[in-house]
């Protein structure tokens, strides 16, 4: 991982597919979620720590996915996450799902930062905001 890009290897299991052994469309969003969560963890922030220590949670406010080619049972995928926008109480990821370098899907996911007690928008911790802005892609 370069910090700006995070690649998560994912194997397609039977539970990820439909009856034709093609990845069910909603599971691409699950793969993307895992990559975002693991990217945050690699940067030093676990979801539980953010909840307990900072009293914040993240929610997906908007998701746009483009499906290009299907993934199949037993495929080895790379799910890429990179931050593409950072605001006071939200941030956006650009994501890709690749198989042997071929792009299968891409997505833009905007996450909101909420106070864990009130579920109202709140600013993310300053150290997190600074790190996200440092890692922004053009």
N, C-alpha and C positions, 0 to 999 in steps of 0.2 A: 504494500500500500504506500503510495505517495499520499500524504495527508489529504491533498485536494481530491483525489480519486480513491474510492474504496471499492475493491472487487471482492465479492462473496461467491465462492463456488457453491453451486447447488446441483444436486442430482435429482432428476425427475423420478418420483416414485409413483406406483400404481394409484395411490390415493390422490395424486395431483391431476389425474387424467379423467377423461370421459370414457365412454364405452369404446371409442375408436382409438384409445391410447394416445390421445392428443391432450396436451395440457389445457384444462378448463380455463376459460378466459379470466375469471376472478382470481385464480391462483397466481397470475403474474403480479397482481397487486400484493399478494402475500409475500412473494419472493422479494419485491421491492421494499416492503416494510422491514423484512429481516435485514436487508442490506443497510437501510438507514439506521436501524437500531444498532447493528454491529459496528457501523462507522462511528456513531456516537461513542460506543463503548471503547473503540480503539483510540479515540481522542481523550478518553478518561472520564466520560460521563455515562453512568448507567441510568436507565429510566427510574429505577428504585431510588437511587441516590438523589436524583433531581426531585422526585416526589417527597422524600423524607426530609432532605436538607434544605431545599429551595422552595418546597411547596408549589411546584409547577408540574404540569402535564402537557403533553403535546397532543393535538388533534389534527386529523387531516381535514383541511378546510376546502380543498379542491384537488381533484385528480383528473388528469387527462392522459389517456393511454392510446398509443397507436400500435396496433397489432400488424406485423409485417409478414412473418412466416411462423408456422406452428412449431412448437417444441413437442417432443414425443417421449414416451416411456423410456427410461434409462439414459436419456440425454444428460450430458454434463454441461451445465450452463455456468456462465459468469454473470452475476447481477451487479451492475456498476451503479454507484451513487456518487454524486458530486453536488456541492451546494452552488446554486446559481443566483440566489437573491437572499438578502438578509435585512430585515426591518426590525423595529423595536420589539414587536410582539408576534412576528411571523418570519418564516424563512421558506425558501423553495429549493427543491432538489430537481435536478435533471437526472434521469435514470435510463439505463439501457439493459436489455437482457441479450446476451450473446451466446452463440454456440460455435465453437471453433472460429471465433472472430467474426462470424456472420451475425448481424443485428436481427433479432427476432421481434423485439418490441422496444418501444421507447416511451418514456413518460415524464410528465411534469407534475410534481406533487407539492402543493403548498400546505405547510403545517402552521397551525396557530399555537401560541403559547398561552395557556390558561392557568390561573390561580387554582390550585388543587382543591381549595375549600369553597370558593365561590363560583368556579367555572366561568369567570369573566376574564377577558384578555388582560395580560400583564406583560411587563417587560421581562425578557430573558436575562439571566445573570450577565453582568458586564463582561466577565472573562469569556463567556460563551459567545456573546455577540462579537467581541474583538477577534476571537479565533475564526468564527464563521466569515467575517469580513476579510480576514487575511487569506482565506481559502477560496474566495469567490472566483468563479471562472468568468471569462469575458464572452 
